Amino acid sequence: MKEYNNILKYEKDLMMSILSTIFGLFSCNAQSNKFESVDVATFAKVIADTTVVLLDVRTPEEYEEAHIGNAINIDVLQESFESKAISILPKDKKIALYCRSGKRSKKAANILAAKGYKIVELNTGYLGWIEAKK
């Protein structure tokens, strides 16, 4: 009976350890999501402020095709994205960023927010911007 109780205690301890690890991972992930995801109208207001840095995180080819005026282009899909962004973007200014549809910009926003940047992300991307006739 004592051996059975020891097995139950071990299983309980193991389960608690696993649950603690899972909750810890989720809480770390939630902390890196400290950026604001906004609609087109709000994004337009944000970038009207000339102190805001506008960042296009699409490929150079997409950027060359068309982009929002005055945007800096740093491709989030490149391994060098983080180092380039850190070397170019000022930490004391708000960064407004976008991609084509909103997926890559969320990835970039997470990376930059984790580094301490204040980020505003266009949730519908450049496609939403065009659809709204901006």
The first five atom37 places (N, CA, C, CB, O) and aatype in JSON, in Angstrom:
{
  "aatype": [12, 11, 6, 18, 2, 2, 9, 10, 11, 18, 6, 11, 3, 10, 12, 12, 15, 9, 10, 15, 16, 9, 13, 7, 10, 13, 15, 4, 2, 0, 5, 15, 2, 11, 13, 6, 15, 19, 3, 19, 0, 16, 13, 0, 11, 19, 9, 0, 3, 16, 16, 19, 19, 10, 10, 3, 19, 1, 16, 14, 6, 6, 18, 6, 6, 0, 8, 9, 7, 2, 0, 9, 2, 9, 3, 19, 10, 5, 6, 15, 13, 6, 15, 11, 0, 9, 15, 9, 10, 14, 11, 3, 11, 11, 9, 0, 10, 18, 4, 1, 15, 7, 11, 1, 15, 11, 11, 0, 0, 2, 9, 10, 0, 0, 11, 7, 18, 11, 9, 19, 6, 10, 2, 16, 7, 18, 10, 7, 17, 9, 6, 0, 11, 11],
  "atom_mask": [
    [1, 1, 1, 1, 1],
    [1, 1, 1, 1, 1],
    [1, 1, 1, 1, 1],
    [1, 1, 1, 1, 1],
    [1, 1, 1, 1, 1],
    [1, 1, 1, 1, 1],
    [1, 1, 1, 1, 1],
    [1, 1, 1, 1, 1],
    [1, 1, 1, 1, 1],
    [1, 1, 1, 1, 1],
    [1, 1, 1, 1, 1],
    [1, 1, 1, 1, 1],
    [1, 1, 1, 1, 1],
    [1, 1, 1, 1, 1],
    [1, 1, 1, 1, 1],
    [1, 1, 1, 1, 1],
    [1, 1, 1, 1, 1],
    [1, 1, 1, 1, 1],
    [1, 1, 1, 1, 1],
    [1, 1, 1, 1, 1],
    [1, 1, 1, 1, 1],
    [1, 1, 1, 1, 1],
    [1, 1, 1, 1, 1],
    [1, 1, 1, 0, 1],
    [1, 1, 1, 1, 1],
    [1, 1, 1, 1, 1],
    [1, 1, 1, 1, 1],
    [1, 1, 1, 1, 1],
    [1, 1, 1, 1, 1],
    [1, 1, 1, 1, 1],
    [1, 1, 1, 1, 1],
    [1, 1, 1, 1, 1],
    [1, 1, 1, 1, 1],
    [1, 1, 1, 1, 1],
    [1, 1, 1, 1, 1],
    [1, 1, 1, 1, 1],
    [1, 1, 1, 1, 1],
    [1, 1, 1, 1, 1],
    [1, 1, 1, 1, 1],
    [1, 1, 1, 1, 1],
    [1, 1, 1, 1, 1],
    [1, 1, 1, 1, 1],
    [1, 1, 1, 1, 1],
    [1, 1, 1, 1, 1],
    [1, 1, 1, 1, 1],
    [1, 1, 1, 1, 1],
    [1, 1, 1, 1, 1],
    [1, 1, 1, 1, 1],
    [1, 1, 1, 1, 1],
    [1, 1, 1, 1, 1],
    [1, 1, 1, 1, 1],
    [1, 1, 1, 1, 1],
    [1, 1, 1, 1, 1],
    [1, 1, 1, 1, 1],
    [1, 1, 1, 1, 1],
    [1, 1, 1, 1, 1],
    [1, 1, 1, 1, 1],
    [1, 1, 1, 1, 1],
    [1, 1, 1, 1, 1],
    [1, 1, 1, 1, 1],
    [1, 1, 1, 1, 1],
    [1, 1, 1, 1, 1],
    [1, 1, 1, 1, 1],
    [1, 1, 1, 1, 1],
    [1, 1, 1, 1, 1],
    [1, 1, 1, 1, 1],
    [1, 1, 1, 1, 1],
    [1, 1, 1, 1, 1],
    [1, 1, 1, 0, 1],
    [1, 1, 1, 1, 1],
    [1, 1, 1, 1, 1],
    [1, 1, 1, 1, 1],
    [1, 1, 1, 1, 1],
    [1, 1, 1, 1, 1],
    [1, 1, 1, 1, 1],
    [1, 1, 1, 1, 1],
    [1, 1, 1, 1, 1],
    [1, 1, 1, 1, 1],
    [1, 1, 1, 1, 1],
    [1, 1, 1, 1, 1],
    [1, 1, 1, 1, 1],
    [1, 1, 1, 1, 1],
    [1, 1, 1, 1, 1],
    [1, 1, 1, 1, 1],
    [1, 1, 1, 1, 1],
    [1, 1, 1, 1, 1],
    [1, 1, 1, 1, 1],
    [1, 1, 1, 1, 1],
    [1, 1, 1, 1, 1],
    [1, 1, 1, 1, 1],
    [1, 1, 1, 1, 1],
    [1, 1, 1, 1, 1],
    [1, 1, 1, 1, 1],
    [1, 1, 1, 1, 1],
    [1, 1, 1, 1, 1],
    [1, 1, 1, 1, 1],
    [1, 1, 1, 1, 1],
    [1, 1, 1, 1, 1],
    [1, 1, 1, 1, 1],
    [1, 1, 1, 1, 1],
    [1, 1, 1, 1, 1],
    [1, 1, 1, 0, 1],
    [1, 1, 1, 1, 1],
    [1, 1, 1, 1, 1],
    [1, 1, 1, 1, 1],
    [1, 1, 1, 1, 1],
    [1, 1, 1, 1, 1],
    [1, 1, 1, 1, 1],
    [1, 1, 1, 1, 1],
    [1, 1, 1, 1, 1],
    [1, 1, 1, 1, 1],
    [1, 1, 1, 1, 1],
    [1, 1, 1, 1, 1],
    [1, 1, 1, 1, 1],
    [1, 1, 1, 1, 1],
    [1, 1, 1, 0, 1],
    [1, 1, 1, 1, 1],
    [1, 1, 1, 1, 1],
    [1, 1, 1, 1, 1],
    [1, 1, 1, 1, 1],
    [1, 1, 1, 1, 1],
    [1, 1, 1, 1, 1],
    [1, 1, 1, 1, 1],
    [1, 1, 1, 1, 1],
    [1, 1, 1, 0, 1],
    [1, 1, 1, 1, 1],
    [1, 1, 1, 1, 1],
    [1, 1, 1, 0, 1],
    [1, 1, 1, 1, 1],
    [1, 1, 1, 1, 1],
    [1, 1, 1, 1, 1],
    [1, 1, 1, 1, 1],
    [1, 1, 1, 1, 1],
    [1, 1, 1, 1, 1]
  ],
  "atom_positions": [
    [[0.82, -1.2, 0.0], [0.0, 0.0, 0.0], [0.86, 1.26, 0.0], [-0.93, 0.0, 1.2], [0.56, 2.25, -0.67]],
    [[1.95, 1.2, 0.78], [2.85, 2.35, 0.84], [3.46, 2.63, -0.54], [3.97, 2.11, 1.89], [3.6, 3.78, -0.94]],
    [[3.82, 1.58, -1.25], [4.39, 1.71, -2.59], [3.37, 2.35, -3.54], [4.84, 0.34, -3.12], [3.73, 3.19, -4.36]],
    [[2.11, 1.95, -3.42], [1.04, 2.52, -4.24], [0.89, 4.01, -3.97], [-0.29, 1.78, -3.98], [0.72, 4.79, -4.9]],
    [[0.93, 4.42, -2.7], [0.82, 5.83, -2.33], [2.01, 6.63, -2.87], [0.74, 5.97, -0.8], [1.85, 7.77, -3.29]],
    [[3.2, 6.02, -2.86], [4.38, 6.69, -3.41], [4.23, 6.92, -4.92], [5.64, 5.85, -3.13], [4.62, 7.97, -5.44]],
    [[3.66, 5.95, -5.61], [3.42, 6.1, -7.06], [2.42, 7.21, -7.32], [2.9, 4.76, -7.68], [2.62, 8.04, -8.21]],
    [[1.34, 7.24, -6.54], [0.34, 8.3, -6.69], [0.95, 9.69, -6.43], [-0.84, 8.06, -5.74], [0.67, 10.64, -7.16]],
    [[1.78, 9.79, -5.39], [2.43, 11.07, -5.08], [3.36, 11.48, -6.23], [3.23, 10.97, -3.75], [3.39, 12.65, -6.61]],
    [[4.11, 10.52, -6.77], [5.0, 10.81, -7.89], [4.2, 11.31, -9.09], [5.82, 9.55, -8.27], [4.58, 12.3, -9.72]],
    [[3.09, 10.64, -9.41], [2.26, 11.05, -10.55], [1.68, 12.44, -10.33], [1.13, 10.04, -10.79], [1.63, 13.25, -11.26]],
    [[1.24, 12.71, -9.11], [0.69, 14.04, -8.78], [1.77, 15.11, -8.94], [0.12, 14.04, -7.33], [1.52, 16.16, -9.54]],
    [[2.95, 14.86, -8.41], [4.06, 15.81, -8.52], [4.45, 16.04, -9.98], [5.27, 15.3, -7.72], [4.71, 17.17, -10.4]],
    [[4.48, 14.96, -10.74], [4.82, 15.07, -12.16], [3.78, 15.92, -12.9], [4.92, 13.68, -12.79], [4.14, 16.79, -13.7]],
    [[2.51, 15.67, -12.63], [1.43, 16.44, -13.28], [1.53, 17.92, -12.91], [0.05, 15.88, -12.87], [1.36, 18.78, -13.78]],
    [[1.8, 18.22, -11.66], [1.93, 19.62, -11.23], [3.11, 20.29, -11.92], [2.1, 19.7, -9.69], [3.03, 21.45, -12.3]],
    [[4.2, 19.56, -12.07], [5.38, 20.09, -12.74], [5.08, 20.4, -14.21], [6.54, 19.09, -12.64], [5.48, 21.44, -14.72]],
    [[4.38, 19.49, -14.86], [4.02, 19.69, -16.28], [3.09, 20.89, -16.42], [3.34, 18.42, -16.86], [3.29, 21.73, -17.3]],
    [[2.08, 20.98, -15.56], [1.15, 22.1, -15.63], [1.85, 23.43, -15.35], [0.0, 21.9, -14.63], [1.56, 24.43, -16.01]],
    [[2.76, 23.46, -14.41], [3.51, 24.68, -14.11], [4.33, 25.12, -15.31], [4.43, 24.46, -12.89], [4.4, 26.31, -15.62]],
    [[4.95, 24.17, -15.98], [5.74, 24.48, -17.17], [4.85, 25.05, -18.27], [6.47, 23.23, -17.67], [5.21, 26.05, -18.91]],
    [[3.71, 24.43, -18.51], [2.8, 24.9, -19.55], [2.31, 26.31, -19.25], [1.6, 23.94, -19.7], [2.33, 27.17, -20.12]],
    [[1.87, 26.55, -18.01], [1.4, 27.88, -17.65], [2.52, 28.91, -17.74], [0.82, 27.87, -16.24], [2.28, 30.05, -18.14]],
    [[3.72, 28.52, -17.38], [4.87, 29.42, -17.5], [5.14, 29.81, -18.94], [0.0, 0.0, 0.0], [5.44, 30.97, -19.23]],
    [[5.03, 28.85, -19.84], [5.24, 29.15, -21.26], [4.2, 30.11, -21.79], [5.23, 27.87, -22.08], [4.52, 31.04, -22.52]],
    [[2.94, 29.88, -21.42], [1.87, 30.77, -21.88], [2.03, 32.17, -21.31], [0.51, 30.22, -21.5], [1.78, 33.15, -22.01]],
    [[2.44, 32.29, -20.07], [2.58, 33.61, -19.48], [3.75, 34.36, -20.11], [2.78, 33.51, -17.97], [3.69, 35.58, -20.27]],
    [[4.82, 33.66, -20.48], [5.94, 34.32, -21.17], [5.51, 34.79, -22.54], [7.14, 33.37, -21.29], [5.88, 35.88, -22.97]],
    [[4.74, 33.99, -23.24], [4.26, 34.36, -24.57], [3.34, 35.56, -24.49], [3.52, 33.18, -25.22], [3.42, 36.46, -25.33]],
    [[2.47, 35.6, -23.5], [1.54, 36.72, -23.37], [2.3, 38.02, -23.12], [0.55, 36.46, -22.23], [1.88, 39.07, -23.6]],
    [[3.4, 37.96, -22.38], [4.16, 39.16, -22.1], [4.81, 39.73, -23.35], [5.2, 38.86, -21.06], [5.06, 40.94, -23.4]],
    [[5.09, 38.92, -24.36], [5.74, 39.44, -25.55], [4.74, 40.08, -26.52], [6.49, 38.33, -26.25], [5.14, 40.68, -27.51]],
    [[3.44, 39.96, -26.23], [2.42, 40.53, -27.1], [2.05, 41.95, -26.68], [1.19, 39.66, -27.11], [0.88, 42.31, -26.72]],
    [[3.0, 42.73, -26.28], [2.71, 44.09, -25.83], [2.8, 45.08, -26.99], [3.68, 44.49, -24.71], [3.68, 45.94, -27.03]],
    [[1.88, 44.92, -27.93], [1.77, 45.88, -29.02], [0.29, 46.1, -29.3], [2.52, 45.38, -30.3], [-0.56, 45.3, -28.93]],
    [[0.03, 47.21, -29.97], [-1.35, 47.56, -30.28], [-1.64, 47.2, -31.74], [-1.61, 49.06, -30.03], [-0.92, 47.62, -32.64]],
    [[-2.68, 46.42, -31.96], [-3.11, 46.05, -33.3], [-4.36, 46.86, -33.61], [-3.37, 44.49, -33.43], [-5.36, 46.76, -32.9]],
    [[-4.3, 47.66, -34.69], [-5.38, 48.62, -34.95], [-5.94, 48.49, -36.36], [-4.87, 50.04, -34.73], [-5.34, 47.87, -37.24]],
    [[-7.12, 49.09, -36.55], [-7.75, 49.12, -37.87], [-7.14, 50.22, -38.73], [-9.28, 49.32, -37.74], [-6.3, 50.99, -38.27]],
    [[-7.58, 50.29, -39.98], [-7.01, 51.24, -40.95], [-7.19, 52.69, -40.5], [-7.65, 51.05, -42.31], [-6.24, 53.48, -40.56]],
    [[-8.38, 53.04, -40.04], [-8.64, 54.43, -39.64], [-7.72, 54.86, -38.5], [-10.11, 54.6, -39.23], [-7.18, 55.97, -38.52]],
    [[-7.55, 54.0, -37.52], [-6.67, 54.32, -36.39], [-5.22, 54.38, -36.83], [-6.84, 53.27, -35.27], [-4.47, 55.25, -36.4]],
    [[-4.83, 53.44, -37.69], [-3.45, 53.43, -38.21], [-3.15, 54.73, -38.95], [-3.23, 52.21, -39.13], [-2.07, 55.3, -38.8]],
    [[-4.1, 55.19, -39.76], [-3.93, 56.45, -40.51], [-3.7, 57.61, -39.55], [-5.16, 56.74, -41.4], [-2.86, 58.47, -39.81]],
    [[-4.43, 57.66, -38.45], [-4.25, 58.72, -37.45], [-2.87, 58.61, -36.8], [-5.36, 58.64, -36.37], [-2.2, 59.62, -36.59]],
    [[-2.46, 57.38, -36.49], [-1.16, 57.17, -35.85], [-0.03, 57.66, -36.74], [-0.96, 55.67, -35.51], [0.85, 58.38, -36.28]],
    [[-0.06, 57.3, -38.02], [1.06, 57.66, -38.9], [0.99, 59.11, -39.38], [1.08, 56.74, -40.1], [1.93, 59.6, -40.01]],
    [[-0.12, 59.79, -39.09], [-0.19, 61.23, -39.39], [0.76, 62.01, -38.48], [-1.65, 61.75, -39.23], [1.18, 63.12, -38.82]],
    [[1.1, 61.44, -37.35], [2.08, 62.03, -36.42], [3.46, 61.84, -37.03], [1.98, 61.36, -34.99], [3.91, 60.71, -37.21]],
    [[4.13, 62.92, -37.34], [5.42, 62.85, -38.04], [6.55, 62.29, -37.17], [5.81, 64.22, -38.52], [7.63, 62.01, -37.68]],
    [[6.32, 62.13, -35.87], [7.35, 61.53, -35.02], [7.3, 60.01, -35.05], [7.2, 62.02, -33.57], [8.23, 59.34, -34.59]],
    [[6.23, 59.45, -35.59], [6.08, 57.99, -35.68], [6.9, 57.47, -36.85], [4.58, 57.6, -35.83], [6.89, 58.05, -37.94]],
    [[7.61, 56.37, -36.63], [8.4, 55.73, -37.68], [7.53, 54.66, -38.33], [9.73, 55.11, -37.1], [7.0, 53.78, -37.64]],
    [[7.39, 54.73, -39.65], [6.57, 53.78, -40.4], [7.45, 52.68, -40.97], [5.79, 54.5, -41.53], [8.44, 52.96, -41.66]],
    [[7.09, 51.43, -40.68], [7.9, 50.28, -41.07], [7.08, 49.29, -41.88], [8.49, 49.6, -39.84], [6.04, 48.81, -41.42]],
    [[7.54, 48.99, -43.08], [6.95, 47.98, -43.95], [7.8, 46.73, -43.8], [6.88, 48.46, -45.46], [9.0, 46.75, -44.09]],
    [[7.19, 45.63, -43.35], [7.97, 44.42, -43.08], [7.83, 43.36, -44.18], [7.56, 43.82, -41.75], [8.15, 42.2, -43.97]],
    [[7.34, 43.77, -45.35], [7.2, 42.86, -46.49], [8.54, 42.71, -47.2], [6.12, 43.37, -47.47], [9.54, 43.32, -46.81]],
    [[8.55, 41.89, -48.23], [9.77, 41.69, -49.02], [10.11, 42.97, -49.78], [9.62, 40.5, -49.99], [9.23, 43.79, -50.02]],
    [[11.37, 43.13, -50.17], [11.74, 44.3, -50.98], [10.94, 44.38, -52.29], [13.23, 44.26, -51.29], [10.62, 45.47, -52.77]],
    [[10.63, 43.22, -52.86], [9.85, 43.21, -54.11], [8.43, 43.75, -53.87], [9.78, 41.77, -54.68], [7.92, 44.53, -54.68]],
    [[7.81, 43.34, -52.79], [6.48, 43.85, -52.46], [6.53, 45.35, -52.18], [5.9, 43.11, -51.23], [5.66, 46.11, -52.61]],
    [[7.56, 45.76, -51.47], [7.74, 47.18, -51.14], [7.9, 48.01, -52.41], [8.97, 47.36, -50.22], [7.3, 49.07, -52.54]],
    [[8.72, 47.53, -53.34], [8.95, 48.26, -54.59], [7.69, 48.38, -55.43], [10.04, 47.56, -55.4], [7.49, 49.38, -56.12]],
    [[6.84, 47.36, -55.37], [5.58, 47.39, -56.11], [4.71, 48.55, -55.66], [4.82, 46.07, -55.94], [4.18, 49.3, -56.48]],
    [[4.57, 48.7, -54.36], [3.78, 49.79, -53.78], [3.94, 49.75, -52.26], [2.27, 49.68, -54.18], [4.1, 48.68, -51.68]],
    [[3.9, 50.9, -51.64], [4.0, 50.99, -50.18], [3.39, 52.3, -49.69], [5.46, 50.87, -49.73], [3.14, 53.21, -50.48]],
    [[3.16, 52.37, -48.4], [2.67, 53.61, -47.8], [3.85, 54.58, -47.75], [2.08, 53.35, -46.35], [4.96, 54.21, -47.37]],
    [[3.6, 55.81, -48.14], [4.66, 56.83, -48.22], [5.49, 56.94, -46.95], [0.0, 0.0, 0.0], [4.98, 56.82, -45.84]],
    [[6.77, 57.18, -47.14], [7.76, 57.36, -46.07], [8.05, 56.12, -45.24], [7.31, 58.44, -45.16], [8.67, 56.21, -44.19]],
    [[7.6, 54.96, -45.7], [7.86, 53.72, -44.95], [9.28, 53.24, -45.18], [6.85, 52.62, -45.34], [9.81, 53.31, -46.29]],
    [[9.88, 52.74, -44.12], [11.18, 52.07, -44.17], [10.86, 50.59, -44.42], [12.03, 52.28, -42.84], [9.88, 50.07, -43.88]],
    [[11.68, 49.92, -45.21], [11.43, 48.5, -45.49], [12.51, 47.63, -44.85], [11.39, 48.26, -47.01], [13.69, 47.76, -45.14]],
    [[12.06, 46.73, -43.96], [12.92, 45.7, -43.4], [12.11, 44.41, -43.43], [13.41, 46.06, -41.91], [11.09, 44.29, -42.74]],
    [[12.54, 43.46, -44.21], [11.82, 42.2, -44.43], [11.89, 41.31, -43.18], [12.4, 41.46, -45.64], [12.96, 40.86, -42.79]],
    [[10.73, 41.07, -42.57], [10.68, 40.26, -41.35], [11.04, 38.8, -41.6], [9.3, 40.34, -40.73], [11.37, 38.08, -40.66]],
    [[10.97, 38.35, -42.85], [11.29, 36.96, -43.15], [12.79, 36.69, -43.25], [10.62, 36.56, -44.45], [13.22, 35.54, -43.3]],
    [[13.58, 37.74, -43.28], [15.03, 37.59, -43.33], [15.59, 37.34, -41.92], [15.68, 38.85, -43.95], [15.11, 37.9, -40.94]],
    [[16.6, 36.48, -41.85], [17.23, 36.19, -40.55], [17.78, 37.44, -39.89], [18.35, 35.17, -40.73], [17.84, 37.52, -38.66]],
    [[18.17, 38.4, -40.68], [18.78, 39.62, -40.16], [17.75, 40.66, -39.71], [19.69, 40.23, -41.21], [18.13, 41.76, -39.33]],
    [[16.46, 40.32, -39.75], [15.43, 41.31, -39.41], [15.67, 41.98, -38.07], [14.06, 40.66, -39.41], [15.71, 43.2, -37.97]],
    [[15.84, 41.18, -37.04], [15.97, 41.74, -35.69], [17.19, 42.66, -35.58], [16.08, 40.62, -34.67], [17.07, 43.77, -35.06]],
    [[18.33, 42.21, -36.06], [19.53, 43.04, -35.94], [19.43, 44.31, -36.78], [20.77, 42.25, -36.36], [19.85, 45.38, -36.34]],
    [[18.86, 44.21, -37.99], [18.68, 45.4, -38.82], [17.72, 46.38, -38.15], [18.16, 45.01, -40.22], [17.98, 47.58, -38.08]],
    [[16.6, 45.85, -37.67], [15.6, 46.71, -37.04], [16.19, 47.44, -35.84], [14.38, 45.89, -36.61], [15.99, 48.64, -35.67]],
    [[16.92, 46.73, -35.01], [17.51, 47.33, -33.81], [18.54, 48.4, -34.19], [18.18, 46.25, -32.94], [18.65, 49.42, -33.51]],
    [[19.28, 48.17, -35.28], [20.29, 49.16, -35.68], [19.68, 50.39, -36.35], [21.3, 48.51, -36.61], [20.3, 51.45, -36.35]],
    [[18.49, 50.26, -36.91], [17.88, 51.36, -37.66], [16.8, 52.11, -36.86], [17.28, 50.83, -38.94], [16.73, 53.33, -36.92]],
    [[15.97, 51.38, -36.14], [14.8, 51.98, -35.5], [15.12, 52.61, -34.16], [13.73, 50.93, -35.32], [15.77, 51.99, -33.31]],
    [[14.67, 53.85, -33.95], [14.9, 54.51, -32.66], [13.96, 53.95, -31.59], [14.71, 56.03, -32.79], [12.77, 53.77, -31.84]],
    [[14.49, 53.68, -30.43], [13.69, 53.11, -29.34], [12.79, 54.15, -28.69], [14.59, 52.49, -28.29], [11.82, 53.8, -28.02]],
    [[13.1, 55.42, -28.87], [12.33, 56.46, -28.19], [11.14, 56.95, -29.02], [13.23, 57.63, -27.87], [10.45, 57.89, -28.62]],
    [[10.88, 56.3, -30.16], [9.75, 56.7, -31.01], [8.81, 55.51, -31.21], [10.24, 57.24, -32.37], [9.23, 54.35, -31.19]],
    [[7.56, 55.83, -31.43], [6.57, 54.8, -31.72], [6.84, 54.26, -33.13], [5.11, 55.35, -31.61], [7.14, 55.03, -34.04]],
    [[6.73, 52.96, -33.29], [6.92, 52.3, -34.58], [5.57, 51.79, -35.05], [7.98, 51.14, -34.48], [4.92, 51.0, -34.35]],
    [[5.13, 52.24, -36.23], [3.89, 51.76, -36.84], [4.3, 50.83, -37.97], [2.97, 52.95, -37.35], [5.02, 51.24, -38.88]],
    [[3.84, 49.59, -37.93], [4.29, 48.65, -38.95], [3.14, 47.9, -39.6], [5.26, 47.66, -38.35], [2.05, 47.75, -39.04]],
    [[3.43, 47.43, -40.81], [2.43, 46.7, -41.58], [3.11, 45.71, -42.52], [1.54, 47.67, -42.38], [4.31, 45.82, -42.81]],
    [[2.33, 44.75, -42.99], [2.78, 43.8, -44.01], [1.69, 43.73, -45.08], [3.08, 42.37, -43.39], [0.98, 44.72, -45.28]],
    [[1.54, 42.62, -45.75], [0.52, 42.51, -46.79], [-0.87, 42.31, -46.19], [0.86, 41.35, -47.73], [-1.82, 43.0, -46.56]],
    [[-0.99, 41.34, -45.26], [-2.33, 41.01, -44.76], [-2.46, 41.07, -43.23], [-2.7, 39.65, -45.22], [-3.57, 41.0, -42.71]],
    [[-1.37, 41.2, -42.53], [-1.4, 41.29, -41.08], [-0.69, 40.16, -40.36], [0.0, 0.0, 0.0], [-0.47, 40.26, -39.15]],
    [[-0.33, 39.1, -41.04], [0.32, 37.97, -40.38], [1.79, 38.27, -40.06], [0.22, 36.71, -41.27], [2.22, 38.12, -38.91]],
    [[2.55, 38.68, -41.06], [3.97, 38.96, -40.84], [4.18, 40.15, -39.91], [4.67, 39.23, -42.17], [5.14, 40.18, -39.14]],
    [[3.27, 41.13, -39.98], [3.42, 42.3, -39.11], [3.24, 41.93, -37.64], [2.42, 43.4, -39.51], [3.88, 42.53, -36.77]],
    [[2.4, 40.95, -37.36], [2.25, 40.5, -35.98], [3.53, 39.81, -35.5], [1.04, 39.55, -35.84], [3.93, 39.96, -34.35]],
    [[4.15, 39.06, -36.38], [5.43, 38.43, -36.04], [6.47, 39.51, -35.74], [5.92, 37.5, -37.21], [7.16, 39.43, -34.73]],
    [[6.57, 40.51, -36.6], [7.52, 41.61, -36.41], [7.19, 42.39, -35.14], [7.52, 42.54, -37.62], [8.09, 42.77, -34.39]],
    [[5.9, 42.63, -34.91], [5.48, 43.38, -33.72], [5.89, 42.64, -32.45], [3.95, 43.6, -33.73], [6.36, 43.27, -31.49]],
    [[5.73, 41.33, -32.42], [6.14, 40.54, -31.26], [7.64, 40.64, -31.03], [5.75, 39.07, -31.45], [8.08, 40.8, -29.89]],
    [[8.42, 40.55, -32.09], [9.87, 40.62, -31.98], [10.29, 41.97, -31.42], [10.54, 40.37, -33.35], [11.09, 42.05, -30.48]],
    [[9.75, 43.04, -32.0], [10.16, 44.39, -31.59], [9.61, 44.77, -30.22], [9.7, 45.4, -32.62], [10.31, 45.43, -29.44]],
    [[8.39, 44.38, -29.92], [7.82, 44.67, -28.6], [8.64, 43.98, -27.51], [6.35, 44.23, -28.53], [8.84, 44.55, -26.43]],
    [[9.1, 42.77, -27.77], [9.94, 42.05, -26.81], [11.26, 42.76, -26.57], [10.2, 40.62, -27.3], [11.89, 42.57, -25.52]],
    [[11.69, 43.58, -27.53], [12.93, 44.35, -27.4], [12.69, 45.73, -26.8], [13.61, 44.49, -28.76], [13.62, 46.53, -26.68]],
    [[11.44, 46.01, -26.42], [11.15, 47.27, -25.74], [10.62, 48.39, -26.63], [0.0, 0.0, 0.0], [10.46, 49.52, -26.16]],
    [[10.34, 48.1, -27.89], [9.79, 49.12, -28.77], [8.3, 49.29, -28.52], [10.04, 48.76, -30.24], [7.61, 48.33, -28.17]],
    [[7.81, 50.52, -28.7], [6.37, 50.79, -28.62], [5.83, 50.61, -30.04], [6.06, 52.26, -28.05], [6.18, 51.36, -30.95]],
    [[4.97, 49.6, -30.23], [4.54, 49.18, -31.55], [3.04, 49.34, -31.75], [4.92, 47.74, -31.79], [2.23, 49.02, -30.88]],
    [[2.7, 49.86, -32.94], [1.32, 49.86, -33.42], [1.34, 49.11, -34.74], [0.74, 51.34, -33.58], [2.13, 49.42, -35.64]],
    [[0.46, 48.11, -34.85], [0.46, 47.22, -36.02], [-0.88, 47.32, -36.75], [0.74, 45.74, -35.59], [-1.94, 47.31, -36.13]],
    [[-0.82, 47.42, -38.08], [-2.02, 47.48, -38.91], [-2.57, 46.07, -39.06], [-1.72, 48.11, -40.32], [-1.97, 45.24, -39.74]],
    [[-3.72, 45.8, -38.43], [-4.21, 44.42, -38.35], [-4.68, 43.83, -39.67], [-5.32, 44.36, -37.38], [-4.74, 42.6, -39.79]],
    [[-5.01, 44.64, -40.66], [-5.44, 44.11, -41.97], [-4.37, 44.26, -43.03], [-6.71, 44.82, -42.43], [-4.58, 43.88, -44.18]],
    [[-3.23, 44.81, -42.66], [-2.11, 44.95, -43.59], [-2.37, 45.91, -44.74], [0.0, 0.0, 0.0], [-3.36, 46.64, -44.78]],
    [[-1.44, 45.87, -45.68], [-1.52, 46.76, -46.85], [-2.78, 46.5, -47.67], [-0.28, 46.58, -47.73], [-3.35, 47.42, -48.25]],
    [[-3.22, 45.25, -47.72], [-4.46, 44.93, -48.45], [-5.65, 45.68, -47.85], [-4.72, 43.41, -48.43], [-6.48, 46.2, -48.59]],
    [[-5.73, 45.73, -46.54], [-6.78, 46.48, -45.88], [-6.66, 47.98, -46.12], [0.0, 0.0, 0.0], [-7.66, 48.68, -46.26]],
    [[-5.43, 48.45, -46.18], [-5.14, 49.86, -46.45], [-5.68, 50.25, -47.84], [-3.61, 50.14, -46.35], [-6.34, 51.27, -48.0]],
    [[-5.38, 49.41, -48.83], [-5.83, 49.65, -50.2], [-7.35, 49.53, -50.3], [-5.15, 48.66, -51.17], [-8.01, 50.34, -50.95]],
    [[-7.9, 48.52, -49.65], [-9.35, 48.33, -49.67], [-10.08, 49.53, -49.09], [-9.73, 47.08, -48.88], [-11.18, 49.86, -49.54]],
    [[-9.48, 50.18, -48.1], [-10.06, 51.36, -47.49], [-9.77, 52.62, -48.3], [-9.53, 51.52, -46.08], [-10.13, 53.72, -47.9]],
    [[-9.12, 52.44, -49.45], [-8.79, 53.53, -50.39], [-7.9, 54.6, -49.75], [-10.07, 54.18, -50.9], [-8.14, 55.8, -49.9]],
    [[-6.9, 54.14, -49.06], [-5.94, 55.07, -48.43], [-4.77, 55.33, -49.34], [-5.44, 54.52, -47.1], [-3.87, 56.08, -48.98]]
  ]
}
